[in-house]
C-alpha cells in the first residue's frame, strides 16, 4: 500500500498531464518527501527497535520487487489514461475564472 502511495504522489500532480510532460525531476519538494518516505519505510522494516514498535519483519528483495511492480502498475495505467483520455476526469470539474 505504501508503494502505491509513493507512485500516486507523482500521478496526483495533474489530472491531464503526464508526469513526464510535467517533468519527473521538476518538483524538488516532492522528490525530497518521497525519498524521506522511502527511507522511513526501510527503517521501519529493517531497524530492530522500529520492527518491535511497528510489528514488522525484514523482507527480501523479491518482496520489494513485488511491492514496487504493484505500485508501479497503477502508476503506468494512470499515465496511459492521461495520454489517451487526458480530460476524462476534468469534465464538469470546477475551474476558477481566469
ABEGO torsion letter per residue (X at the ends): XAAAAAAAAAAAABAABBAAAAEAAABAAAAAAAAAAAAAAAAAAABAAAAAAAGBBBBBAAAAAAAAAAAAAAAAAAAAAAAABAAAAABGBBBBBX
